[in-house]
Amino acid sequence: MDIFEKLLDFVEKNFSDPADKSESPERTVTKLIADMHGELDECINKYGKIRASERLIYRKYQDALKISQIWENKAKSALNENNRTLAEQALEKKINADESVKTYEKMYNTVSAQAKAAAEQVEILRNRLETAKAKRAALVARSQAADIKKQLAKTLGGFDKSGAADKFSRFEEEVRRKEAEADAIAEIADDFSVGKNTDEILSAFEKNDRIDSEIARLMAETDGEKTNPKDDE
């Protein structure tokens, strides 16, 4: 099979039946953009709730300011009428209203900061979504091109390490390794065998030498007795 036949075979296997293949790049990108839509909607909902709380707290803050001002005016009127007792009662209620003003002001500042952060997050997500939509076609094309390039390299260049030819080569290498191990073990066994035979031969020589020595000793003693016989007397 020449290179052009391989190319046609590759295209037919990889693009003739998309239903049998994994999820397409276009579907993947579309799903990601849908997820980004969901994240944006969720962020917008949170921002809406924060803004609602901000408006509610601001109204209560304004009401507390008005109440404080009302009691202050009543205290002034009471003093103008030389009614100190009534003025003190009005000022006590004004002080309570002032405490509410401080509380609502602090809450309003906190919620306003949260609303600002949420608004910035919404804007970031919206920009990312628009960017993703603009890049969708280009990303799909690049992904498909990369997949084709990868598959062509494997098919035409023989880089698929799971192919039968590569498995055969690895099996052949394994056989060579086992043969080398067997030869090494056999060589070591022969060395030990030679050593053992040598030891047996040397031991036999030593034994023969001892026997010869003993014979020589006995013969010498026997000759000595013949040349120097003892008297019976």
N, C-alpha and C positions, 0 to 999 in steps of 0.2 A: 504494500500500500504506500503510494507516494504521498508527499506533503499535502497536495491539494485534496486527495481522497480523505486524508486524515482530517483536514479542515472541514470538509463537507459533513463527515461523520460526526464531528464534534458539534457543529451547528445544529444538526438534526437532533442529536441526543439532548442538547441543552435548551433548545428553543422551540422544538416542535410541539411539546405538550406541557405548557406552563402549569397546568393543574396538578401535575405530579411533582412539581418542584417546590422548594421552600418558598416562604413568603417573599413576594417580589419587593424590590427596593421602593417602588412607588407606593405599595401598600404600607410598607414600614414608615415612610416619610409621612404619608397621610395619617396614619395612626398617631405618630408623634405630634403632628400639628393638632390633631383632635385632643390629645392629652394637654397640650399647651392651652387650647381653648378652655378646657375644663379648669385648669389652674387659674387662668385669668378670670373666669366667671366666679370661681370661689373667692378669689382675692377681691373682686368688685363687691361681692355680697358682704364680706367682712368690712370693707371700707364703708359701705352703706350703713351698716349697723353702728359703726364707730361715729359716723357723721350724725346719725340720729341721736346717739347718746350725747354728743357734743352740743347739739342744738337744745336738747332738753335741759342739760346742766346750765347752759348759758341763760335760758329763760328763768331758771330758779335763781341764778346769780343776780339777774336784773331785778327779780321780785324782791330778793333780800335787800338790795340797794334801796329800792323804793320804800320798803317797810322801815328801814333804818332812817331814811329821810323823813318819813311821816312822824315817827316818834321824836325825832329831833325837833321838828317844827312844833309838836305839841308841848315839848319841854320848854321851848322858847315862849310859847303863848302863856304857859302856866307861870313862868317867871315874870312875864310882863304884868300878870295879874296878881303878883306877889303870893302865888300859891306854890310854896317850895315843896310841899309834900307831893302835890300832883306832878311837879316837874321832876322830882326824884323817881317817881314811879315810871314816868315816860322815858327817862334816861336809862333806867334799868332794862326796859324792853328794847330800847335802841341798842344797848350793849349786846343783848342776846342776838339781835338782828345783825349786828356787825360781825359776831362770831360766825353766823351762817354765811355772811358775805365772804369771809376769809376761806371757809371750808369749800364753798362752791367755786371760788376763784382758783383755789389749788386744784380741785377736780377738773375744772375747765382747762387749765393749762396742761395737765397731764393728758387728757383725752385729745386735746388739740394737737399735741405732739404725736400721739398715736395716729391720729387722722392724717397728719402730714406724711408720716412714714408709710402708711397704707396707700396714700395717693401716689407716692413715689414708686412703690412696689407695683401698683397697677400700671403705671406708665412704663416701667421697665419691662414687665411681662407683655404689654401691648406692643412695644417696639420689637421685642424678641419674636413675637408671633408674626408681625409684619415682615421681619427679616427672613424668618423661616419660610413664609409663603413665597417671598420673592426668590428664594434660593431652591425651592422645591424641585423645579424642573432640572436645574443644573446638578443638584445632588443626586437625583435619580440617574441622570445620564452618566455622571462620574462613577457611581456605584456599579452600574451595569458594565461600563468600560473596564473597571478594575476587575470584576468577576470574569469577564471574557479574557482579559490579559492573563489572569492567574490560571484559568483552565487551559488556555492555549499553551502556556508554558509547561504545564504538567503533561498535557497530551502530546505535544510535538517535541518537547525537550526531554521527555523521559524523567521528569523530576518526581513522579508519583512513587513514593517509597513503599506504597502498599501493593504495587504491581506484582504479578506472578514472576516476572524475570528477576526483580530485585529479591523476592523471597527465595528463589532458586539459588541466587548468588550467596545469600546469607547462609543457606543450608550447606552449600558447598564449602564455605569457609568454616562452618562448624565441624564438618567431617575432617577437614585438614587439621583443625585444632585437636580433635580427638585422636587422630593418627599420631600426631606429634607427641601427645601425652603418653600414648601406648608405647611408642618407641623409647621415650625417656624412662618409663618404668621398667621396660625390658632391659635396658642398658644397665640400670642400677641393680637389677636382680642378677644379671650376669657378673657384675663386679663383685657382689657378695659371694656368688658361687665360686668364682676363681679364688677369692680370699680363703674360703673354707677349704678347698682342695689343697691349697698351698700349706695351710696350717696342718692338715692331716699328713701331708708328705714330710714336712719338717718334724712332726712328732714321731713319725715312723723312723726317720733317720736318727733322731736322738735316742729312741729305744734301741735300735741296732748298735749304736755306739756304746750304750751302757752294757748291752749283752757282751759285746766284744771285750769290753774292759773287765767284766766279771770273769770271762773265760781266761783272759790273760792272767788275772790275779790268781785264779785257782791253779792254773798250770804252773805258775811260778812257785806257789806253795808246795805243789806236788813235787816239782823238781828239787826243791830244797830238802824235802824229807828224804828223797832218794840219795842225795849226796851226803847227808849228815844223819845216818841211822843212829838211834839211841841204843845204848847198851842195855841188856836185860838185867845186868847185875845191879 
